[in-house]
Amino acid sequence: MTAEILSAVLADERDPAAYAALPLPESYRAVTVHADETDMFAGTPSEEKDPRASLHLDEVPVPDLGPGEVIVAVMASAVNYNTVWSSIFEPVPTFEFLRRYGRTSELGRRHDRPYHVLGSDLAGVVLRVGPGVHAWCPGDRVVAHCLSVDLEHPDGHDDAMLDPAQRIWGFETNFGGLAEIALVRGNQLMPMPAHLTWEEAACSGLVNSTAYRQLVSRNGAAMKQGDTVLIWGATGGLGSYATQYALRGGAVPVCVVSSPEKAALARRMGAELVIDRTAEDYRFWRDEHTPDPKEWRRLGQRIRELTGGDDPDIVFEHPGRDTFGASVYVCRRGGTVITCASTSGYTHSYDNRYLWMHLKRIVGTHFANYREAWQANRLLARGHLHPTLSVTYPLAETPTAVLDVRRNRHQGKVGVRCLAPADGLGVRDPELRDRHLAGITAFRAAPRPAAV
């Protein structure tokens, strides 16, 4: 039955009644991990865990639709680092999240399955809406952000990310976007940018929203014109959007990358101040347990050389353990280290003297609320920002796509075609696309870096 759905989408059917009349399939293909395999990497060093061993392409039943929910035909999705964590069962297997969710309600119990459908991005078409969904109807072309929240707790009504029941869809919930069908909440949906293809539109939801909150929002660093911003991994999935926000917002990005290819790409994006940390051989740890402050100082001196003496007002921090001590050290007196993710490790070490005596702040930030995600998507839809898609895989090759991200063999975002049979489909505004084509395709034209 997914063939009927795909035919309607490819024909660019625009009648909501036509989509509402399409029968839903009983099952669909999805990328999963299995609860009975969570110990498969026991005794294996973290860096040797291979996502290709744990990820499966399964046929799974379509979940029941509940109030406030939407079933979407997924044309394309993307790989985020939370998919890497899920695939190697670190820091904990995600089935603990699903069990916890399953204890909350009857609707929550649907998520507690012996398999977990992964994926926190999508672009697709609405097939069904549940009771209470009024903003969307069958046939709407949408992208999804990954905040799943009921907003039944008062704390969430100031900022939804403060709601104690907020979860990341496809990581802490089931029925994610690396699949032909997905179950989302109505308040996760946003209009698909009309000048982008399915795979381009799908790749931005999580990272674009995260970078917006982390760097631009008052809930994050509240970047302003003239700020110097140190951006780790400036051409990666998250950093590539942070670099764009800095450039478009009148800040001065100092882009840290890990290869000559990535340094060249950062410059093509418009960044003038670039540090290749591999070529300059920064080693912030003497051994597994001992940080090296001399390397922090060397990095600080290098930043001042590039900026004409300025320290970063903001450090856009997401690698975590490997870089955090350096980030706190190099940050300007009174500046902000804004942190999320910790892809190199969660246990951070830094010298607190450089924090408290220099009146610096460490601010934690996590994804984005609906308003922030909507604003980030709006900028993308208007062509003020561009997707940073570098390569796309078919759904069956998702394990290889996840390995690319795991081994840092990617630039920008790695996309996955789900129902879309080929790249390049889905564009409705070719004129806007033509005006921004160089920016839209910049990451696909860049040479692929070697594994790090």
Long-range contacts (C-beta under 8 A, 24 or more apart in sequence): 1-25, 1-26, 2-28, 2-73, 2-180, 2-181, 2-419, 5-73, 5-125, 5-127, 5-419, 6-73, 6-419, 6-421, 8-125, 9-73, 9-75, 9-125, 9-419, 10-421, 10-425, 12-428, 13-139, 14-139, 15-139, 16-137, 16-138, 16-139, 16-140, 17-138, 18-139, 19-125, 19-126, 19-127, 19-138, 19-139, 20-128, 20-137, 20-138, 20-139, 22-127, 24-62, 24-71, 24-127, 24-128, 24-181, 25-62, 25-181, 26-61, 26-62, 27-59, 27-60, 27-61, 27-62, 28-59, 28-60, 28-62, 28-179, 28-180, 28-181, 29-57, 29-58, 29-59, 29-60, 29-179, 29-180, 29-395, 30-57, 30-58, 30-59, 30-60, 30-117, 30-178, 30-179, 30-180, 30-181, 31-55, 31-56, 31-57, 31-58, 31-117, 31-118, 31-119, 31-178, 31-179, 31-395, 31-398, 31-399, 32-56, 32-57, 32-58, 32-60, 32-115, 32-116, 32-117, 32-118, 33-86, 33-87, 33-89, 33-93, 33-94, 33-115, 33-116, 33-118, 34-114, 34-115, 35-93, 35-95, 35-113, 35-114, 35-115, 35-116, 36-114, 38-89, 38-93, 38-95, 40-89, 41-88, 41-89, 46-88, 46-90, 49-88, 49-90, 50-403, 50-406, 51-83, 51-84, 51-87, 51-88, 51-399, 51-402, 51-403, 51-406, 52-399, 52-400, 52-402, 52-403, 54-87, 54-88, 54-89, 55-87, 55-118, 55-398, 55-399, 55-402, 56-115, 57-395, 57-396, 57-398, 58-115, 60-115, 60-117, 60-179, 62-181, 63-110, 63-174, 63-175, 63-183, 64-110, 65-128, 65-129, 65-130, 65-183, 66-107, 66-110, 66-130, 67-107, 67-130, 67-131, 67-132, 68-130, 68-131, 68-132, 68-133, 68-185, 68-186, 68-187, 69-129, 69-130, 69-133, 69-183, 69-184, 69-185, 69-186, 70-126, 70-128, 70-129, 70-130, 70-133, 70-136, 70-183, 70-184, 70-185, 70-186, 70-188, 70-189, 71-126, 71-127, 71-128, 71-129, 71-181, 71-182, 71-183, 72-122, 72-124, 72-125, 72-126, 72-127, 72-142, 72-144, 72-181, 72-182, 72-183, 72-184, 72-189, 73-124, 73-125, 73-126, 73-127, 73-180, 73-181, 73-419, 74-122, 74-123, 74-124, 74-177, 74-179, 74-180, 74-181, 74-182, 74-418, 74-419, 75-122, 75-123, 75-124, 75-125, 75-198, 75-202, 75-417, 75-418, 75-419, 75-420, 75-425, 75-426, 76-122, 76-123, 76-124, 76-197, 76-198, 76-199, 76-201, 76-202, 76-203, 76-392, 76-415, 76-416, 76-417, 76-418, 76-420, 77-119, 77-121, 77-122, 77-123, 77-177, 77-178, 77-179, 77-202, 77-415, 77-416, 77-418, 78-119, 78-121, 78-177, 78-199, 78-202, 78-203, 78-205, 78-206, 78-389, 78-413, 78-414, 78-415, 78-416, 79-178, 79-398, 79-401, 79-402, 79-404, 79-405, 79-413, 79-414, 79-415, 79-416, 80-120, 80-121, 80-206, 80-207, 80-237, 80-405, 81-237, 81-341, 81-343, 81-405, 82-120, 82-168, 82-170, 82-171, 83-118, 83-119, 83-120, 83-170, 83-171, 83-178, 83-402, 83-405, 84-402, 84-405, 84-406, 85-171, 86-116, 86-118, 86-171, 87-118, 87-399, 87-402, 87-406, 88-406, 91-346, 94-171, 94-172, 97-167, 97-171, 97-172, 97-173, 98-172, 98-173, 98-174, 101-167, 101-172, 101-173, 104-165, 110-174, 111-173, 111-174, 111-175, 112-174, 113-174, 116-174, 116-176, 117-170, 117-174, 117-175, 117-176, 117-178, 117-179, 117-182, 118-170, 118-171, 118-176, 118-178, 119-170, 119-176, 119-177, 119-178, 119-179, 119-182, 119-416, 120-146, 120-168, 120-169, 120-170, 120-171, 120-176, 120-177, 120-205, 120-206, 121-146, 121-170, 121-177, 121-202, 121-203, 121-204, 121-205, 121-206, 122-177, 122-182, 122-184, 122-202, 122-205, 122-418, 123-192, 123-196, 123-198, 123-199, 123-201, 123-202, 123-426, 124-182, 124-198, 124-418, 124-419, 126-189, 127-181, 129-186, 130-186, 132-186, 133-186, 135-186, 135-189, 136-186, 136-189, 140-189, 140-191, 141-191, 141-192, 141-426, 141-428, 142-189, 142-190, 142-191, 142-192, 143-189, 143-190, 143-191, 143-192, 143-193, 143-201, 143-202, 143-204, 143-205, 143-377, 144-169, 144-177, 144-182, 144-184, 144-188, 144-189, 144-190, 144-205, 145-188, 145-190, 145-205, 145-206, 145-209, 145-367, 145-368, 145-370, 145-373, 145-377, 146-170, 146-171, 146-188, 146-205, 146-206, 146-209, 146-367, 147-188, 147-367, 147-368, 147-369, 147-370, 147-373, 148-172, 148-173, 148-184, 148-185, 148-188, 149-185, 149-187, 159-219, 159-369, 160-369, 160-370, 161-213, 161-219, 161-366, 161-367, 161-368, 161-369, 168-367, 177-202, 177-418, 178-395, 178-398, 178-416, 178-418, 179-395, 179-418, 180-395, 180-418, 180-419, 187-370, 188-370, 190-373, 190-374, 190-377, 191-377, 191-381, 192-426, 193-377, 193-380, 193-381, 194-381, 194-427, 194-428, 194-429, 194-432, 195-381, 195-383, 195-427, 195-428, 195-429, 195-430, 195-431, 195-432, 195-433, 195-436, 195-440, 196-380, 196-387, 196-426, 196-427, 196-433, 196-440, 197-423, 197-424, 197-425, 197-426, 197-427, 198-417, 198-420, 198-425, 198-426, 199-389, 199-392, 199-415, 199-416, 199-417, 199-420, 199-423, 200-387, 200-389, 200-415, 200-440, 201-387, 201-426, 202-415, 202-416, 203-387, 203-388, 203-389, 203-412, 203-413, 203-414, 203-415, 204-241, 204-376, 204-377, 204-380, 204-385, 204-387, 204-388, 204-413, 205-373, 205-377, 206-367, 207-237, 207-238, 207-240, 207-241, 207-413, 208-241, 208-376, 208-377, 208-380, 208-385, 209-367, 209-368, 209-372, 209-373, 209-376, 209-377, 210-238, 210-241, 210-340, 210-365, 210-367, 210-368, 211-238, 211-239, 211-241, 211-242, 211-245, 211-316, 211-376, 212-241, 212-245, 212-368, 212-372, 212-373, 212-375, 212-376, 212-379, 213-365, 213-367, 213-368, 213-369, 213-372, 214-242, 214-316, 214-338, 214-340, 214-365, 215-242, 215-245, 215-246, 215-314, 215-316, 215-338, 216-245, 216-249, 217-368, 217-372, 219-365, 219-369, 219-372, 220-338, 220-363, 220-365, 221-314, 221-316, 221-336, 221-338, 221-363, 223-249, 223-251, 223-314, 224-249, 224-250, 224-251, 225-249, 225-250, 225-251, 226-250, 226-251, 226-252, 227-251, 227-252, 227-313, 227-314, 228-252, 228-254, 228-307, 228-310, 228-311, 228-312, 228-313, 228-314, 228-332, 229-253, 229-254, 229-312, 229-313, 229-314, 229-315, 229-316, 230-254, 230-256, 230-303, 230-312, 230-314, 230-315, 230-316, 230-327, 230-330, 230-331, 231-255, 231-256, 231-316, 232-256, 232-315, 232-316, 232-317, 232-318, 232-319, 232-323, 232-327, 233-257, 233-258, 233-318, 233-319, 234-262, 234-266, 234-271, 234-274, 235-262, 235-265, 235-266, 235-269, 235-388, 235-411, 235-412, 235-443, 236-408, 236-410, 236-411, 236-412, 237-388, 237-405, 237-410, 237-412, 237-413, 237-414, 238-318, 238-341, 239-316, 239-318, 240-269, 240-388, 240-411, 240-412, 240-413, 240-443, 241-385, 241-388, 242-316, 243-269, 243-271, 244-269, 244-385, 244-386, 245-385, 247-271, 248-384, 248-385, 251-314, 252-307, 252-310, 254-303, 254-306, 254-307, 254-312, 258-408, 258-449, 258-452, 259-449, 259-450, 259-452, 261-411, 261-446, 261-447, 261-448, 261-449, 262-411, 262-449, 264-446, 264-447, 265-411, 265-442, 265-443, 265-446, 268-442, 268-446, 269-442, 273-306, 273-307, 275-299, 275-302, 275-303, 275-306, 278-452, 282-326, 284-322, 284-323, 284-325, 284-326, 285-322, 291-325, 291-349, 291-350, 293-325, 293-329, 293-351, 295-326, 296-325, 296-326, 296-329, 296-330, 297-329, 299-326, 299-329, 299-330, 300-329, 300-330, 303-330, 311-335, 314-338, 318-342, 318-343, 319-343, 319-344, 320-344, 320-345, 320-346, 320-348, 321-345, 321-346, 321-347, 321-348, 321-349, 324-348, 324-349, 324-350, 325-349, 325-350, 325-351, 328-354, 328-355, 328-360, 328-362, 329-354, 331-358, 331-360, 332-360, 333-358, 333-359, 333-360, 334-358, 334-359, 334-360, 335-360, 335-361, 336-360, 336-361, 336-362, 336-363, 337-361, 337-362, 337-363, 338-363, 338-365, 339-363, 339-364, 339-365, 340-364, 340-365, 340-366, 383-432, 383-435, 383-436, 383-439, 386-436, 386-439, 386-440, 386-442, 387-412, 387-413, 387-440, 388-412, 388-413, 388-442, 388-443, 389-413, 389-414, 389-415, 389-443, 389-444, 390-414, 390-443, 390-444, 390-446, 390-448, 391-415, 391-444, 391-448, 392-416, 392-417, 392-423, 393-417, 407-451, 407-452, 408-449, 408-451, 408-452, 409-448, 409-449, 409-450, 409-451, 409-452, 410-449, 411-443, 411-446, 411-448, 411-449, 412-443, 413-443
